[in-house]
Amino acid sequence: MEKHKSLFHADHELQRRYDEVAEQEGETAMKRMRANDIDQMIELVTLATKIVAFMSCKKEDKLIDNFTRELSLEAAQISLPNSGGEINITRTLNQSSNADYYVDGELKYMQNNQNVAIVDFGQGEENSIAELTIDGNITDFELKNDDSYYDGKKSKYKKVIVQPLVKSEECGYIIAGIIKYYDYDTGAWVATIDFGDLTCDEWAVKTTADSSTPYTFSLNWDKD
């Protein structure tokens, strides 16, 4: 009888230990599950943060691309067969007293030592008209543009042509010219774009109201 009692006691003790171990393992498993849940939650929060940041960047990139697209679609005042050459100031340029366009001065566009275009800003008259001469043909063009469109949409900017925009038949980019952009509603200056020196390339220089330091950017708005 005593032997059976001892066996029963040993079996009961063993079962108790099994239960303790099972309970401990259960607590450990629960702690492990909670730790895993916390890790997964942290990963989800991190992923959500990255997604928000990515979408913000994409939105900003889209805004930048839209502005760059508008730049690339600006109409040129001068069209030349080829790119290259130089632009010479042959009469001192003077700005209007109340605007950013020139009202006096002259530019000559030279290619292969030949005069291919002349821009005459006038003799000091307070108006926004300049005169273009190509192959003996004289035409006038406007230096201010308060209502322009691109892609069928009205521009958010008013524009001043500081130096006429130039395109060539064999280049897909504007190769010269300076244009200033102003907020359509407030009239505040937004940016000045310098398209270069008649070289055929995708680069232009931008100066903005946010930064006085000019920086170079690509006119290839739709490249990957």
Secondary structure, 3 states (H helix, E strand, C coil): CHHHHHHHHHHHHHHHHHHHHHHHHHHHHHHHHHHHHHHHHHHHHHHHHHHHHHHHHHHHHHHHHHHHHHHHCCCCCEEECCCCCEEEEEEEEEECCCCCCEEEEEEEEEECCEEEEEEEEEECCCCCEEEEEECCEEEEEECEECCCEECCEECCEEEEEEEEEEEECCCCCCCEEEEEEEECCCCCEEEEEEEEECCCCCEEEEEECCCCCCEEEECCCCCC
